[in-house]
Amino acid sequence: MKPEAGVVSAPVARGLAAAARLENVFKVYETAAARVVALERTSWEIGVGEAIALMGPSGCGKTTVLNLLGGVDRPSSGAIWVDGANVARR
């Protein structure tokens, strides 16, 4: 996410699996008229049973993160793991 956005999350405790993990994820949308960087090299994880909040101003990448985690979209680079599966490669 861009610096003005935030993910409120605590680190996953040792020994617990991550329910979701983003590793160095970068997402850019390109059209003939413009190139929009939606996420800039972001990495974080959500533990099993952990609740998080995606917060930030309009256009900071919140919906992009949800689309990537849900497999609706693919990252331009990086890996996205959900329940042990790399959804970025589907």
Buried (B, 14 or more C-beta within 10 A) or exposed (E): BBEEBBBEBEEBEEEEEBBBBBBEBBBEEEEEEEEEBBBEBBEBBBBEEBEBEBEBEEEBBBBBBEBBBEEEBBBBBBBBBBEEEEBBEE
